Amino acid sequence: MPIDFNAKKNRHAYLGREVQQEWYDLIQKLVEPRDKEVADIGCGGGIYSLAWVKMGAKKVTCVDFSQQMLADTAENTHGMPNIVIQKGDALCTGLPDSCQDIVFERALIHHIAQEKRITCFSEAHRLLRSGGIYILQDRTVQDIQFPGSPEHIRGYIFDVYPHLRNIENQRRPSNDVVINELKFTGFKQIKSISLLEKRTTYKDFSQLAIDLQLRKGRSILHELSNEEITYLINYIEKEIGAKSDIIEKDFWTVWMGIK
Ligand SMILES: C[S@@+](CC[C@H](N)C(=O)[O-])C[C@H]1O[C@@H](n2cnc3c(N)ncnc32)[C@H](O)[C@@H]1O
């Protein structure tokens, strides 16, 4: 069952997190954001759109197909003059040709059907000026194989419910497939980089338990019943014990290609 990004219950689903230094460091190694026009497609609550502004982007166009997510972005960006909010589908945004220096898509492509991925990449290519840069961030099939640990909480989900790994495997592409599809679309100088990005720090287990409950509407956990989520939370509590300051991190892959 796909996530309903328009549902009122998913309001603020992608807010309340801070962009971490390791993300800024990697992006600034790949591109010079200063004075650039950036489209953040599948922007969610606009957390990363704001990060582009912070890095000096001249204008950030926040695109999402969900009115609820765009309302969250508007709330999060407080009418900042260099933020433009635009409803649109990643496959056909409605933005003009060659209007962006950078197109950024984080945690978007696993929501795009496999057979539509090249349409998504072609749309990004169309939006970019010549020499413009496409930056994609998502989890590959390799990124989701790491087992559970106090740092890699997501791994416990698949340790406890292996059938969810099968669902994840189907929607996560491999690194090589993405590289080949980017080449096929016409991108040049393609690179892929692994990123271990901090998600957040929980003061103690009870904070993590609340977060896991809240993830039901917006992650693979929406496949589980409330009872199954409770079982998972109890399992993780036994594994982690009474640890304080739990730092959760996620494995990601970041791709870059030039038009
Ligand atoms: C997992 S969230 C990521 C949000 C944000 N990029 C982040 O990393 O915090 C995925 C977002 O992509 C949006 N989305 C999914 N499919 C889309 C599509 N075909 N076109 C535009 N937005 C889409 C959803 O509404 C949601 O806001």
The ligand as an SDF file (V2000), in Angstrom:
LIG
                    3D

 27 29  0  0  0  0  0  0  0  0999 V2000
   10.3080   10.5840    1.7470 C   0  0  0  0  0  0  0  0  0  0  0  0
    9.7090   12.1730    1.3930 S   0  0  0  0  0  0  0  0  0  0  0  0
   11.2100   13.1220    1.2770 C   0  0  0  0  0  0  0  0  0  0  0  0
   11.0350   14.5810    1.5920 C   0  0  0  0  0  0  0  0  0  0  0  0
   12.3000   15.4310    1.4910 C   0  0  0  0  0  0  0  0  0  0  0  0
   12.9100   15.3690    0.1880 N   0  0  0  0  0  0  0  0  0  0  0  0
   13.3120   15.0190    2.5610 C   0  0  0  0  0  0  0  0  0  0  0  0
   14.2920   14.3390    2.2220 O   0  0  0  0  0  0  0  0  0  0  0  0
   13.0960   15.3740    3.7330 O   0  0  0  0  0  0  0  0  0  0  0  0
    9.2160   12.0210   -0.2980 C   0  0  0  0  0  0  0  0  0  0  0  0
    8.5130   13.2480   -0.8420 C   0  0  0  0  0  0  0  0  0  0  0  0
    8.3610   13.0860   -2.2720 O   0  0  0  0  0  0  0  0  0  0  0  0
    7.0580   13.4890   -2.6330 C   0  0  0  0  0  0  0  0  0  0  0  0
    6.7310   12.7540   -3.8770 N   0  0  0  0  0  0  0  0  0  0  0  0
    6.5950   11.4140   -4.0310 C   0  0  0  0  0  0  0  0  0  0  0  0
    6.3570   11.1320   -5.3250 N   0  0  0  0  0  0  0  0  0  0  0  0
    6.3580   12.3170   -6.0010 C   0  0  0  0  0  0  0  0  0  0  0  0
    6.1790   12.6750   -7.3530 C   0  0  0  0  0  0  0  0  0  0  0  0
    5.9420   11.7630   -8.3090 N   0  0  0  0  0  0  0  0  0  0  0  0
    6.2550   13.9790   -7.6980 N   0  0  0  0  0  0  0  0  0  0  0  0
    6.4890   14.9360   -6.7370 C   0  0  0  0  0  0  0  0  0  0  0  0
    6.6480   14.6520   -5.4360 N   0  0  0  0  0  0  0  0  0  0  0  0
    6.5930   13.3570   -5.0660 C   0  0  0  0  0  0  0  0  0  0  0  0
    6.1720   13.1530   -1.4520 C   0  0  0  0  0  0  0  0  0  0  0  0
    4.9820   13.9210   -1.4340 O   0  0  0  0  0  0  0  0  0  0  0  0
    7.1210   13.4830   -0.2770 C   0  0  0  0  0  0  0  0  0  0  0  0
    7.0080   14.8230    0.0940 O   0  0  0  0  0  0  0  0  0  0  0  0
  1  2  1  0
  2  3  1  0
  2 10  1  0
  3  4  1  0
  4  5  1  0
  5  6  1  0
  5  7  1  0
  7  8  2  0
  7  9  1  0
 10 11  1  0
 11 12  1  0
 11 26  1  0
 12 13  1  0
 13 14  1  0
 13 24  1  0
 14 15  1  0
 14 23  1  0
 15 16  2  0
 16 17  1  0
 17 18  1  0
 17 23  2  0
 18 19  1  0
 18 20  2  0
 20 21  1  0
 21 22  2  0
 22 23  1  0
 24 25  1  0
 24 26  1  0
 26 27  1  0
M  CHG  2   2   1   9  -1
M  END
$$$$
